[in-house]
Amino acid sequence: MLESYDVVVIGGGPAGMGAAIKAKELGLKVLLLDDNDFLGGILPQCIHPGFGLHYFKEELTGPEFAYRLINKLDGVEVKTSARVIEIQNYSDLEKFVTYVSPEGVKKVATKTIIYAAGARERHAFEIGIVGDRVAGIYTAGEAQALMDLYGILPGRDIVIVGSGDVGLIMARRFALEGCNVKAVIELMPYPGGLARNLMILKDFNIPLYLSHKVVEVRGRKRVEKVKVVKVDENLREIPGSEFWIEADTLIISAGLIPNVKLLQEIGVRIDPATGGPVVNDRLETSVPGIFVAGNSLLINDLVDYVVEQGETAAEGAKEFIENGGIKSTRWIKLVKGENVRLVAPHYLSGERDVWIYARVQRPIEDVTLEFPEIGKKLRLPVVKPSEMLRIKLRGEEIRKAKEKITMQVVKNE
Amino acid sequence: MIKVAIIGAGITGASIARVLSRYENLEVHLIDKNPDVGWGVSKANTALIHGGYDDDPDKYPMRAKLCVRGNRLWHRWVKELEIPHIWNGALVVALEEEDFDELEKLLERGIRNGVPEMRIVDREELFHLEPGLNPEAKGALWIPTVGQIGPIPAVIAIVENAVANGVKIHLNTKVKGIKVQNGEVKGVETNNGFIEADVIINAAGLYADEISRMVGLDYFTIHPRKGEYWIFDDTVPGPRRVLFPTPTPISKGIVVTTEISGHLMIGPNAQDLPPEEKENLATTREGLEEVWEGAKKLWPNLPPRSKVIRTFAGLRPEPTGGDFIIKAEEEVFGFINVAGIRSPGLTSAPAIAYEVAEIIQRDLGIKLIEKEKWNPYRKDITRFSMLSPEEANRLIRENPAYGKIVCRCNLVTEGEILEAIERMKFIGVKIPSIDSIKFRTKATSGTCQGSFCRVRIIQLLSKAYNVPPWEITLKGEGSEIGIGDVKALLRGENSA
């Protein structure tokens, strides 16, 4: 006999823990699996503050935030060093999860799955950097793990690709350790990080090159120099604009990609814009009973939203088990309109209030966020691709639409 | 006891060492300047076991002869040594009607070289063999004996077997000179002292011309010919067969293939470099573009570029004259050149090794006496991802480290990493590197390119070799992963 659960949560980061805690509170039998030796996902290596303002109403570091969540897990069966290698969707109400751990290869049965396996970082090859394949090239998260989990300083003269939050936080981290952060190189004409993190560049006097890219690395055994080139408004390289920066370390912070391989193997539909699954307002994927939360759903910038998604998924699992599925008489499609790059969830029932997560394509000041079909409008001073929009649509608002609701961001006249 | 020193622990040197390890009157030393085996030319290539139809026996008799023989020997060696491989056959594709003339030539040449089972297939059969091909393709030459192996795993397997049969390995050992007395070799001067030798075999790859010059033989030079490659994520579908374009007089062309780990791979182009650029392994925009354009002709559905997980470059050692130089040099008794082993060197390596054994007997007059007991077998490292759940459970019960996944993309366990470390120690790898682990286990070579598991491998290496984690290298000395602990700079230390 296989052990069986109401919910198997895959991933012990903030989304997975948030889901497991909520599912337990809702009275479900929960198994939480994580492939690391410890819970928390990426949080334990994020030793900077800025976590938890929404969820815990105070500012915490990553390890503190993780610790608080871990303390709320009582009553949840937890396995660490447990890597899920297969998900089987036997029927809508019966699924199997196979995982490997030092206890062996084990298969468990479950009614629902909440998939919260996070994301991975884009690496140097994916962004087209050529040249020598030498030591001293790390993704930002990897460098963070090296420094803040294992106490290893990767190098002294640092160039960072990408001005997103992770890149900026690593710029500060290196500066605080006495490294010389020579430049942050950003492909887009605007910075990628939250305003509060952009202050880091001023604080530590770190040059930011907008509309630039790193194209080549040279070195014999280790990075010795990197080639930077300016790009035009269409991101095309401008001939003759190349210059070299001497550095022993290149940090790639070029964005995250949801980890969805296991879901793809069972045919879960993926949204090319988010990189995560297409979901309804319970964060249920196209395979009934499989829910997704956190950076596997879409790349978030605040951990609080990630936990919130975990909780939404847990509520979905509860409803799914009680009603034998997530029922809706009709699904209303949420459609991307002008200047909206991505949005989730993709389908709304109108039976409940829903948090909508979205990102714009380009930064604009003084705009109106509109949902024309339901006549909802929100005026915003500024929107930026780096800052996720989070808007609540109420059930009764959603019900006003017939088939679809468009979300668009329009510059105010 | 006759002492034999082989310079170069690549696929050629290693194969020679294995074949010579069979003889009880030989004491075989395998020497390499790198910290691990297979890190020169063998490291980066198309990983093909060629059929042997494209080497013109009139122009390149050695290549023509040894490629076909090598292909046959590999069929045995991959089994004896448990080398990861696949025999999936190759198609030389005709995109134009005129290409059939060239295919006929290749077929004829293949028959002359002794390649079995080749034939020209029509459109219908072609798309049966390879449905994803450019729909414009008209037909192809079908060579079923072509296969693929992991080139460094092959070198590692061969060396492990050679060491088990008594071969002595000298890594991190750079040859500085060769001692010759009265026209006979006496030994090899290295940074690690003098190694006596009655026979010296020069299998130094790109540096074979420099080694040869050490004994005064400068009739050939080696220049590097660079080839660049793209490798894509294993979720991208690739071809079932090895796909070649119809060749031109200078090149076999850009290959499209699914390499043995299941990744679509395209390459190489061919760019000749001056002899002094033997370390130039940099990828280039131009080279990679050339490969992309070339591959597109055979495989129009190339994935988006964001699906690339790695690009790399390799160097073929191109000799003066173009043919392999394999001979006992008359001017210096005991010195055997095995130089210019360019493509199809990987395929030919086992045959080259038997050729060298023959040269030792025939030209040096050394009678080789077979050992009563010689072990032809070597077991591959455990590959967790290939085990059934029952086998996996049995292994994990014995050793829970096999239940701990380190590399998520390729499902490599801690047990395999520890096993790789033991195997490195067995053949004498002294400087623990992440690449050494990668080549044995595939850890760090998947979709995320090690951004999750490299840190954990560092911990395991640091513990096993008892060195601080920042001193672990990516690929040998000078490629340390860090400069010290996190406070090193603030303390004003100038480590590194």
Interface residues (C-beta under 8 A of the other chain):
Chain A: D35 S81 R83 I85 T98 V100 S101 P102 E103 G104 V105 K107 R120 E121 R122 H123 A124 F125 E126 G128 V130 G131 D132 R133 V134 A135 Y138 T139 G141 E142 A145 L146 M147 L149 Y150 G151 I152 L153 P154 G155 R156 E177 G178 C179 V215 E216 R218 R220 K221 R222 D248 K261 Q264
Chain B: T235 E279 L281 A282 T283 T284 R285 L288 R305 S306 V308 I309 R310 T311 F312 F384 P389 A392 N393 I396 R397 P400 A401 G403 K404 I405 R408 L411 T413 T447 C448 Q449 G450 S451 F452 R454 V455 I458 Q459 P469 W470 T473 L474 K475 G476 E477 G478 S479 E480 I481 G482 I483 G484 D485 V486 K487 A488 L489 L490 A496
